[in-house]
Amino acid sequence: MRGMGDTTAYLRRGIREIICLVLFFFTFLACEYLFDVRMAEFVSPNEVVIYESLVIGASVIGFFVRPILYYRRPQTIDATSDITGVLLVSALLLMIMAVRFEVLIAGGLVACCALGYCGSTAHANLARRFAQTPCLARAVAVSYAAGILVQVLNHMVMPCLLYTSPSPRDMRRSR
């Protein structure tokens, strides 16, 4: 039976893939949270769950598109990944700035599709890195736990920074 030293060595060798999966989990959860908060500005709390399910379900499209491209059109993966990154950032900005319900839905759908693609990439890369090791499940578990931890820290630290940092107006008053 292998000891924890072997597991640590395997995990260290795959740290890039683990970090990518951590960032995916964090971003996916942050996107979901952002969508819920913004959607609550337009609909009742009971309806938020319905729209969240719709938007989160769109991530499945991205999860399926990436492997299809990977095996059917491998030459398009780099360009598709670049486009997906641009779409994701644009969709997140659209969700942040949306002043209409329909715009928020569109931004959420595009963001979750793009995140599904990114998540598929992160999962596939991690699976390839740990395929011949006994540590695949541990690597995924560590990634998920770290992603949740980063999300929790984000929710604890960011409000403190936002409410304790002096605004530019307060800085001018103190002079």
N, C-alpha and C positions, 0 to 999 in steps of 0.2 A: 504494500500500500504506500502511496506517495504521501509525503509530509507537506506541511504548509509552506516549507521553504521552496518546494517545487512549484507550488501554486503561485507564490510571490514572484518567482523568476518568470513564469509564463506571463503573468499579468504585467510585469514590467516591460517585457518585450512587446506587448500589445497596447502600450499606454496611449498611443495616438488614436487607435481605433476605439478604445474605451472613452477617451475624452470626446471624440466625435459623437459617440452614442449618448454620453452625458449631456452634451450640448443640445442634441436632438430632443431628448426627454424634457430638458428645461425649456427649450423654445416651444415645444408642442404644448406643454402645460401653461406657459405664459400666454401663448396665443389663445388657448381655450379660455383662460381667465379674462384676458382683454376682451374677447368676444362677448363673454357673459356680462361683464360690467357695462360695456357699451350697449348691448342689446337691452339691458334693463332700463336704459333711458328711453326706449321706444315701445316696449311691450310689458305686460304684467309678468311677475316672477314665474307663474305657471307656464307661460308661453316661451320664456327664455330656454327652458329645457328642451322644448320641441325644436326650436331653431338651432340650438347647440347640437342636438343629435343629427340634424340635417347637415350642418357644416362639418362636424367631426367625421361623419360618414363619407364626406368627399375625400378625406385623406386616403381612403381605400383605392381611389383611382390612381393616385400617385404611387402607392405601394405596388400596384399591378403594372403601371406603365414602365417603371424603371427596369424590372427584370425582362419584360418583353423587348425593350430597346437593347438591353445588355446582350441578350442572346440572338436577336434578329437583326439588329443594326448597331453593332458595337462601335462602329466609326462615328456614330452620332452622340455617344455618351458625353463627351467633353462639352460639346456645344449645348446639348440639352441641359447639362448640369449648370452651365453658366446662365442660360436663360431662366432656369428654375430659380436660381439665386436672386436674379433681378426681379422676377415675378413675386417671390416671397417678400422681399423688402418693400416693393411697391404695394402689395396687398396689405401688409402690416401698417404702412403709412395711411393707406386708404381707410383701414379700420379705425385708426386713431383719429383721423380727421373727418370721418363720415358725419354728415348732418342729416342724412336721410336714411331711413330704414333699408331701402333697396341697395344703397351703396354699401352699407355695413354687411348685408348678406353677401353681396358680390365679393367684397374684400375677404370675408371669412371663407367663402368657397374656394377662392383662388389660393389664399394662404394655406388652407388645409390640404388642398391638392398638392401644392408645392412642398409642404412639410411631409406629406406621405412619401413623395419622391425622395426627399432628403433622408427620411427615416429608413426607407428601403435600402438606400445606399449605405447608411451607417450600420444597419444590421448585417447587410451582406459582407461588408468589409470586416466587421468583427468576426462573423462566422468563418470567413476565409482564413483570418489570422489564427483562430483557435480551433480550426477543423481537425487537426491531427493531435490535439492535446485533450487531456481530461478536464480542461478548465473552461469550456465554452459556457456552461450554465453559470459558473461563478463569475465569469467576466460580464455576462449580461446582468446578473444580479447586482454586482458592484456598480455597473453603469447606471442601472435604474435607481439604486439607492442614492448614489451621488447626485443624480439629476433631481431627485426629490429633495435632497438636502440643500442643493443650490437654490431650488425654488423656495423652500422654507426660509432660508437665510435672506433671500431676496425680499420676501414679504415682511421679514422682521427688520432688516437693515434699511431698506429704501424709505419706508415711511419715516423712520427716525432721521435720516439724512434730509428728507424733504422738509420736515417740520422744525429741524434744529438749525439748519443752515440759514444764515441771514440773507434776506433778499437784497438786491441792489438798492432798493429804496431805503431799507433799514440801514445799509452801509452809509448812504449819503446823510441820513439823519444823525448818525453817531459821530460825524466829523465836527 
